[in-house]
Each structure stands twice: as structure tokens, then as C-alpha cells.
Amino acid sequence: MNGLRGPLWAALLFFMWHSSVLAEDPRETKRAYLEDTLEEAERLIVADPDDLQLHFIRGMALAELGRYLEAADEFRWMLTRDPSLMRPRLELGRVLVLSGQHDSARYNFEQVLAHELPDDVRRNILNVLARLRERTATFSVGVDLVTDSNPVQSTSAREVEIDGLRYRVSPDGRSKESKGVRVTFEGTLPLWEESLWFLRGNGELQEYSDDRANVRYLQLTAGRNFHLPDRTVTLQAGGHASSYGGDRLYEGALAAVSDYHQVREDAAVKIGVAAYQFHYHDYPYLSAWQGAAHAQGFYSPSSTSRWEALLGLVRNDAEEEAYSYLQAQCAGRYVKELVGGWIVGMLLSGAVSRYRAPDPIFSETRRDVEKKAQLDVANRRIRFWRLTPRLQLGHVDRDSNLDLYAFERTYVRLGLGGDF
């Protein structure tokens, strides 16, 4: 089987034989055998620290002893040496499930499906993935230190033209660099064990040295998953709210439906529609209902690479026509795992927005084109509190026929995340 080559097969067969013998013994004796196996593997690793079969035996023994986090670290170490190994990745997914790290487990199981697998193994993995999507509590968090050249997305223009006259933009109204902290989280909680009904929440907190850039966002929904052959349909409804610069910005209701379809073992598609209400307290002319539709694709051509793509359409119906718009979105992301535990991702996205009526200041209908590029670098070999260090470098460029709405922005984020 691809993923355990040469001597690793011998290690696996030895451990499987050893476990079958232990299964016939009382629990205390079995634990003693496992501890002896672990001690012997660790002794041999001291003499030959690069022997993959010894690390595999140690990881399996740790897993059988219930020391799941240590076992996960062992299997991660093996993937830093050769990220194409299948069996260590499969075992990594298993112990991550047992330790409650379901998001990371899902990623590794999806990458395993890029291998040629026996039918029963493939079915088991697909069943586990369906359970992780539909019935399992998940939680992920990211914490980053941020340097941003323009966190409030202020104009980059020094002058704007209104009714044929040129006006100089105040320095306070132009882009300004700021430093801060960004925290994101997302979680799903089944209402009871193995329930298809759930509560879900996600949010973002940004605190900058420039108070104008401070953002708080929270979304809470309740819903239900529906299990169908090779797919999961999800209905949810709830509300969301945001503050900006320390002041309440908006709140409103939301509802969404999505369909996740496993097209084949290494590819999936998710389509969805949603409706959002935005009730602005200080800017009633911006209050709106917004409808959104999207289609996402996921494809893993190998266990060490992954493609993601998105197409979206957003219709915003504001109280004043000048602030209503139609926006088309597209995005693509490629992730590659390298030797040494390095994981590199590249994101490219774009959006084209066309407003419905002339801007009240410029007496011209606004049209924007926004482009974004982001490079992600992480290393699974280093762990802090179950999180992986990561570096994100990004640049955003918005062109607009109205100079006041054009800007550039470059940011650097250094922090911790839990995807791998």
C-alpha cells in the first residue's frame, strides 16, 4: 500500500501481530506490553533517530495508550520527513479525532483520499468525514499580530474631482499604517450527542493602535444537517452584529442553505445561498438586505497538494439606490506540503462591483474592481497549545472610477492557527 514503503511495512506487521497477542491478555497486561513496546522503541530511536519504522511503532503505541497528542506529534514528525506517506497521515487523522481536534482531522482524512485505497478503507474514511461534517463538535481559532498599511481601507488618492473641481484629501482621510492583534474563531456544537441539530458561531476581533480600525464581529446560528448519499444539506438561521471604531455599526438576521456534495473521493463541491440583513444605526441609508450565492470546489490531486476555488454573486439592496450594488466574486487557492513540515499556500481573489445609481457626492455611478493576493506559510512540526505557527503576507488593490474609493493595502500577519 502506498505510504508505507520498505521497512515500514515490517514495522506495521510487527505491531499488528503484537497488538493481536495483547488483545488476548487482561487490560493491565496489555498496557504493560504496550509500555514495554514504547520503551523499546524509544531506546532504539536514541541510537537511530531517523528510523521511520521506529517512530511509527512509537506513535502507534502512544495512540493505544491513549496519549493522543503525543501520538499526533509523532505522526506529524514522520510527515515532515515525507509528506506523501499515507499510513502515518491516516493515523494522524485518527488520533486527532480521538483528541477532539476535528478540523485538523478532517483536513488529513481528505488528503488521504488522494491515495488509491481499498474499498472498505475508502468507505470508512468517507463515513468518518460525513460524521465530522454533520454530527461532531468543532472549534478553530487563529491569533495574529498584524502590521497593516491601511486597515481602515482609506483612499490612496491625494486629490479627488467633484463637479470639475479638484479637492485635496486631508491626511487624516488617507491610508495610514497601524499595528494590532487579530483573533478569529469558528465553532459548531451539536445540541446533543450525535445530533444533526446544531448551534454555530464565528467571529472576528481586531484591535489596532489606530482606534478607527478596531472591529468586532459575531455571527450565531442554529440549524440542522440532512444526511443524503454522498452529500450533506445544511439549513441554518440566526443573526449577526458588528461594531467599528468602538461604535455599534449594524446588526440583523440571516438565513442560509448549502449542499456539500462528495463528487468523488478526491473532489467535492459546495453550493449555497444566503440572505443577510444589515441594520445600520448611524447610517440608515446603508441599511439593506443582501442576497448571496456561491459555489466552492475542493480537489486534492495528491496527499501533499490541494486546490480550492470559489465563484460568488452578491446583491445588496440598500435604502438608497446609490449604495445598492451587484458584485461578482472569484477566488482560487493552492496548498502544497513540503519536506521539513513546511506548508505553503497561495490565494488569489477578485471582485467586480457595479452600483445601481449615481453617487450623491460625485454624481457618477460607482464601479470597483478589487484584487487580492495572499501567501501563507506554516510549519506543522512546531506546535503551541495545539496550534501551528503561520505567516501571512497579503496585498489588496482596489481600482474605482471614483478616486475616493480606490486604495491599496499591504499586511503582514504572524500568529497561530489550527488547520493542520
N, C-alpha and C positions, 0 to 999 in steps of 0.2 A: 504494500500500500504506500502510495506517495506520501512523504512526510516523515517516515521512519526508515532511514536508509542504513544499510550495512549493520554495524554492531548495535544500533539502536533497536533493531528487531530482536536481537538476543536479549537485550535488557528487558524489553516488554514481555517476551515469552517467559523469562525467568520470574518476573514479578507476577504475571498471571498465574504461573504454576505455584509460586509461593503463596499467593492470596487464596488459591483453591485449597491448599493444605490448611491454611489458617481458618478458613470458613468452617472446618470440621471441629475446631477446638473451642473451648469456652471463651467468653469475651475477654477475660483477664489474660489468658494465654495468648490469644490473638493479638492483644495490644502489646504484650511483651515481645512477640515475634516482630511486630511492626517496628517497635522501638529498637530492637536489635538490628533490623534491616536498615533503619535510618542511621543508626550509629556506625554501622559498617560502611554505608555509602559515604557518609561524611568523612570517615577516616581515609577512604580511598581518594576522595576528592582533594584532600590536602596534598596527597602525593601527585595527583594528576588533575589539576583544577579545570582543564579544558575538555575533559571526557564527557561528552553529551549524554552517554548512556547512564553514567553515574548520577548526573543531575536529574535525568528523567526518573530514575528509581527513587531518588530523594524526594522529588516533587510528588510522586505517587504515594510514597509512604506518609508524607506530611498530610496529603489530602485524606488518606484513610484514617489518620489520627485526628482529623477534624481541625487541623491547623491550616485553614483555607488561605489566609492571607500570605503565610509563608510559602505555601504551595504555589500560589499565584505568582509570587516574586520569582520562584524557581523557573516556572514555565515562561515567564516574561524574559528571564535571562537567556533561556535557550533561543527564543525568537530574536533576541538581539544578535545572536551568533548566526542564525539562519532564519529569516522571517518567512521562508517558504515551507518550513516544517509544519505538517498537518496535525500529527497526533498531539504535540505539545500545545498547539493552538486550541484544539478540541478540548483538551483537559483544562486549559486556562478558562475557556468559556464555562466549563462545568463548575469549577471551584468559584468562579465569580458569581454564578447563580447561587451557590451554597452560602456565599458570604454576603449576599444581598446587593451586589454591585451589578444590577440587571442591565443598565445601559451599556456598560463596557462588555458584559457577556453577550449582548445582542450583536454588537459590532463584530466580535470574534467569531461567533457562530455564522454570521452572514459571510464572512471571509472564508470560512471553512468550506462553504458550499461551492466555492470556485474549483475545488478538487473533484476528481472522479471518486465517487463514494459508492459502497454497496447500497442497494435499495433500502434495506432496513435502517442503516445508519442515516441516510438522507431523510427518510420519513421521520425518524426520531428527532433530528435537528429541526426540521420544518415544524413539527408539533411543538417543540420547545419554543421556537420563535413565535408561533401563534399565541402560546400561553404568555410569553413575555409582553406581547403587544396588548393582549386582551384582559388578563386577569392578575397581573403582577404589579405590586407597588414599585415605583421607580423614583429616583431623585438624582438630579445632577446639579452641580454648582460650578461656577467659574469666578475667580477673583483675580483682578488685574490691576497693576499700576499702569497709568496711561499718561503719555505725553501727546497732546493733540494741538495741531497748528491752528485749528478753527472749530472748536467743539460746538459753538452756537450756530455754525453754518452762516456766518455773516458774509456779506458781499465782499468780493475781492476787488471790486471797481473803486477807483478813486473819484470818478465823476459819473453822473448819470444825466440823461437828457430827458426833460419834461417839456412838452409843447414847444420844442425847438430851442429851448434854453438849457445850458449846461449848469449843473449844480455839483458842488464839491461835497463828497460824503464825509461826514465827521469821522475822525479817527476812532471814536468810541463805537461807531457803527460798522467798522471794518473788521476783518478777521484778526484774531489775537490769540497767541499761543497760551495754553493753560495746561496744568498738570493735575492729576486727580486719581481717584480709585473708581473702578467699575466692578460691580457684583451682579451676576446673573444667576437665576435658578429656575428649575423646572421640575415638577413632580406630579405623579399620579398615584392616587390611593384608592384601591377597591373598597367599596362600602363594607364588605365582609370578605372573609377568606374565599378565594377563587370566584369572586363575584364579577359579573360582566358590567355591573353598575360601578361608577367611579366618581371621585372628585379630582379635579385637576387644577393646578395653578402654575403660573410662571410670572416672573417679574424681573425688573432691572433697577439698579440703583447706581447713579453716577454722582460723585461728589468731586468738584473741581475747585481750584484756587479762585477761579472766576465764578462767583455765585450764580451768574446768569446761566451757566451751563449745567447746573445741578438738575438731575432728572430722577423722578421716581415713577415707576410704572408697575401696576399689579393687575393681573387677569385671573379670575376664578370662574370655573365652570363645573357643572355636573352633567353626566351623560351616561350613555350605555353603548357598549360594543356588541355587535352582532356577528357571530362566527358563521362563516359560509365556507364551502370548499375553496381552498387556495386564496381566501380573501377575508378581510375584516372591514365591516362597515361601522362607522362611529357617528353617533349623534350627540351633540352637546350644546348647552346653553348656559348663559351666566352674564357676567358683567366685567367691565374693566374701568380703570381710572388712572389718571396721571397728574403729576404736578411738575412745574417747570420753573426754575429760578426761585424755588421756595414758595411759590404760589400755586394754588389749585388751578389746573388747566382745564381738564374735561373729565366726564365720566359718561357711562352709557351701557346699554345692554348689548349682547352679542349672541349669535346662534350660528352653528356650523354643522356640516355633514361632510364626511370624507369616506373614500373607498380605497383601501390598501389591497392591491392585487399582486400575488406572487406569480408573475408571468412564467418564470421557470426558476430553476434552483439558484442561478446566479444573477437574476434580474427581477426587479419589482417596480410597480408603478403606483403612485398615489395621486388621486384626483379629489378635489374638494371645492365646495362653495361655502361662503360665509357672509353674514351681514353684521355690520358694526354700527352702533350709534355713538356719535360724538356730540356731547352737550357741553359747549364752552360757556363758562360763566362770564368772563370778561370780554369775550369776542363772539357775541351771539351770531354775527354774520357768517362765522365759520362753522356753526353747528350744522351737523349733516348726518345722513345715513350713507353708509359706504358698503357697496357690494364688491366681493372679491371672488375670483375663480382662479384655480391654479392646477397645474399638472406637474408632478415630480417623477423623475426616473432615477433608479439606482441600479448600477451594474458593476459587478466585480469580475473582471476578466481573469484575475489570478488572486491567490490568497494575499498577495502583497500590494494590490492596487485596487482602486475603487473610483468610479465615475458617478457624479451626481449632476442632474440637470433640472432646471425649473423653467416653466413658462407660466406667466400670470397676467391677469387683466383686472384692473381696479376701476370702479366707477364711483366717484364721490359727488353726492348731490347736496351742496351747501345751501344755506339760507339765501345767500346772494350768488347769483349766477357767475359773477366774476371769479369766485373761488371754487366753483364746481369744475371737475376735470375728469378726463379718461386717461388712464395710464396703462401702458403695456410694459411688461417686465420679462427679462430673461436672465438666467444665471447658469454657470457651469463651474463645477469643482472637481479637481483631480487630487487624489490622495495616494501617496506611494510610501511604503515601508522599506527602509534601507538597513543594511548591516550596521550593528552598533546600537540598535534601538531607536534610530532616528526615524521620524515620521514627518513627511513634508507634504503640505497641501497648498494648492493654488486655486483661488477663487476669482472669477471674472463675472461681473454682472452689469446690466444696463437697464435703463428705464426711460421711456419717452412719454411725456405728459403734455396733453393739449387741453387748455382751459376753454370754458364754454362761452365766455363773454369778455369784453374789453376790461382791462384792469382799471379801477377807478382813478388811479393816480396817473397812469401813463396813457390812458385812452387807447390802448392796443391790447389785443388778445395775447396772452402769455403762452409760450411754448418752451418746454425744457427738455434737455437731453442730459441724463446723468450716467456717468460711467464710474465703475469701482473695480479696483484690483487689490487683492489681499494675499499675502504669503504667510502661511502658518508653518512653524517648526516646533516639534515636540520630541521628547525622548522618553520612551516607556521604561527605560532602565532606572530612571530616577523617580522616586515617589515620596510625596509628603502628604500625610493624612489621606491616603488613598487617591491622591491627585497627582497629575503629571505636569511638570513644568512646561510652559509653552511660550513662544514668542510670536506675535502677530504684527506684521508691517502692512499698512494699508494706505491707499491714496484714492480720494474721491474728487471727481471733476464734474461740475455741473455747468453746462452751457445754457444760456437763455437769451431769447431775443430781447428781453428786458434786463439791462445790465445789473439792476439792483438785486436780482435773484440768482446771479451767476456767482459761483465760488469755487475755490479749491481747498482741499483739506488733506493733510497727511498725519497719520497717527502711528504710534508705537505702543503696543500693549505687552507687558511682561507679567506673567502670572501663572495660575494653576487651573487645570481643567481635568475632567474625568472621563474622556471619551474612550481611552484605550486600556 
